Amino acid sequence: MPTLPTYPAPRDLLRGKRVLITAAAGTGIGFATARRCAEEGAQIFISDIHERRLREAVEKLRGEGLQVAGSALCNVAREEDVQSLFDAAESTLGEIDVLVNNAGLGGTASVVDMTDEAWAQVLDVTLTGTFRMTRAAFRRMIPRARGAIVNNASVLGWRAQEGQAHYAAAKAGVMALTRCSAVEVAAHNIRVNAVAPSLAMHAFLHKVTTPDLLAELSSREAFGRPAEVWEVANVIAFLASDYASYMTGEVVSVSSQRA
């Protein structure tokens, strides 16, 4: 069995930062990012589309002694939800220094069998949802001339995988949105970057992916294992921090796959 890494100690990378994170409930990258940001000294405001899971996420983080400033339900496919989320977060935090766009929707379907509805739903949440959140953040960050956004893309934006045309197209769009939007706001001292994970293991992934496929995907990784979700969260925290002050428009692969 591959040796798992040791969880790194906090370094106060985000001390004083106010961070808004979407899709932060459950067991995935969003929750790991919320935990990592809080550990690194940030005030966090988290959102999700699932009320029970969001409540449980807040309770779990607070039970670990971490500070959660607040939370709110949000469906990033609805513009009114996006605006309400920003209003709630700013009412609590005052301002938002960092936005982490983690919301996304996947699924498996061949192109020949995929319906318009399935295609549109994945694109609307994963790509257009990221656009809606980014637009709302820009409208608040530009007048203040500061801020950082970190998007969650995927290596599937670069690489082909059967049954993932809609998800891969959406994540490739997130990469392009990251690069183009970063250029637009650089003059306003706002940075936009993205992470592109390959395979990050969490409980929900087990529910939607067969054991055989997970084993095959894991075998492609140089370390012989999938990433822990917190390994992706570590890179998100870095990109959100002042240590990444000269990085913008970058898509950072969080992957151990062989070239």
N, C-alpha and C positions, 0 to 999 in steps of 0.2 A: 504493500500500500504506500502511496506517496506520502511524504511527510508534510503535515499542515504547518503553515507559518504561525508564528506567535503574534497575537494581536498587539499592535504597537501602542505605546503609551501616548497620551495627548501631549501636544507641544504648544498649545495656546495659539494655533494658527489663525483662528477666527475670533479672537478676543475682541469684544465690542461690536462685532458684525451682527446685523439683523437679517436673518435668512428665511426666505419663504420657499417651501418645498412642496411640489405636487406629487400625488400618488405615493404618499408616505406611510400608508398603513400596511399591515400584513407582514410578510417576511422577506420582502425583496430588497432591491437596491435602494428604493426610496426610504424605507424605514432605516436601513443601515446608514444612509446618508444623514437622516435626521439625528440619529444617535451620534455619529461621528462629529457632526457640526456642533451639537450641544457639548460634547466632550471637549471640543476644541475652543470652547468659550463663547460660542454664538448664542444669541437669543433666537429661538426658532419658532416659526409659525407653520403648521403643517396642514395639508389638505388631502382629501381623498373623496372618491365617489361613494364609498361604502361607510355608512354611519356607524355600524357596530364595530367594524375593524378600526375605524379612525378613533373611536372612543377607547378601544382597547390599546391602541398604539400610544395614545397620550398617557393612559394609566401605566403602561409598562415602562415608558421612559421616565415618568415621574417616580415610579417605584424604584428605579435605579439611581434616584437622586439627581436626575438631570432636569434642567429648567426647560419647560415648554411654555412659551408665552401664550399660545392659544392655538385653536384649530377651527376649521370650517369645511363644510362639505363643498365640493366643486366638481362639476362635469365640464371638462375643458372643451367639450364639443358645443357648449352653450355660452355665447358671449355674455349673457346676463350673469351667469355663474362666475365667469372670469372677473367681471367688474365687481361683483359682490365680494369675491375672495380678496381682491386687492383692497377694497374698502375696509373689510374686516381686519386684514393684516396691518394696514396702516393705522387703523384706529387703535390697535393694540401696541404695535411696535413704534409708531411715529413715522418712520420711513423704512424702506426696504433697501438694503445694501446689496443683497445677493438673491437672485432667483435661480432655483434649480428646477428645470423642466424635466420631470421624470415620467409624467403620464404617457402611457402608450397602450396599444391594443394589438395583440397578435392573433394567431390562428394558423391553421394549415389547410390549404386547398390548392389544387392544381389550377392553372390558368384556364384550361378548357372547361372546368367545372365551376369556376368561381362566378358568383352572381355579382351584379352591379352593386347590390346592397352590401355584400361582404367587403368588396373592394373599397367602397365609399366609407364605410364605417371605420375601417382600419386607417385609411388616410385622414379622415376627419379628426380622430382622436390623436393619432401619433404625430402627424405632420401639421395639420391645420390647428390643432390644439396648442402645439408648441408655438406656432405663429401667433395665435391669439394672446397667449401669455406673454410672449416677447414684446408684442406691440403695446400691450398694457403697461409692461414694465418700462419700456422706452419712454412712454409719455410721461412717466413720473420721474425717471432717472435723468432725462435730458435737461430739464430745467435746473437740476441740482449739479449737473456736470460730474457725475460719478456713479459707479455701479458695476456689477459683474453678473453675468448670466452663464450658467453651465447647463448644457443640454445633454440628454442621454440619447445617443445614437446607437449604432450597432455595427459590428464588423460585416453584417449582412448588407450594409450600404455599399460595401466594396466587393463582397464575395457571394457567389451563387449558392443557393440551397434549395432543393426541390420542395415545392409546396409553400414557398415563402415570398412569392412575387409581390404581393400587396405590402407585406411588412418590410421587405427589403427596399421597395420603392419609396415607402414612407420614410425609412431611416436614411436612405440616400438623400431624400429631400431635406431632412433635418440637418444633414451635413452641409448641404448647399445653403440652407437658410442661415446656418451658423456663420459660414464664411462671408456671405453677402451682407448680412446684418451687421457683422463686426466692422466691416469697412465703413458702413454708413454712420456708425456712432463713435468711431475712434476719436474724432475731433472733440467729442463731448466727454472724453475720459471714461468711457464705458467699454468694458471688455466682454466678448462673447466667445466662449469655447465649448467644446463638446468632448465627451468620452465615448469610445466605441468598444463596449465589452464584447467578448466572444461568448463564453459560456459561464454564467454565474449561477451557482446552485442555491436554490431555496425551495421551500415546501411546495409552493404553487407550481413550480416547474415540473415537479414530480407528478402532479395531477394532470398536466396537459401534454406530457411527453412520455413516450414509451421507454421502459428500461433499456431496451436494445439500442434505441437512438441515443439516449443519454450516454450509454457506454461507448458507442461509436464516436460521438462528438468529443467525449473526454479523452479518448485514445489519440485524437489529433493534437491535443495540447502537449507542448514540450515538457511540462511538468507531470504529465500523465494524470491530471486531475482538472476539474473545473475550478474557476475562481471562487473564493468565498465572497459573498456580497460586500463585505466590509473592505475587501481589497479594491473593489471598484469605488466605493465610497471614499476611500483614502485619496484617490486621484481627484475625485470631485471636490473634496475639501481643499486640496492643494490648488486647483484651478480657481476656486472661489477666493483664495487667500491672496495677500499682498506679495507672497513669494512668486506668484505668477504674473507680476505686474507688467511684464513685457510680452505676454502671450495673448494674442487675440486672433480669432478666425481659425484656430487650430482644432483639429479633431485628433484626440490622443487615443490610440489603440490600447485598451487594457486587455491584453491578450498574450498568451504564451504559445500561440500556434506557430508551427514551423513555417518559415517563409516558403 
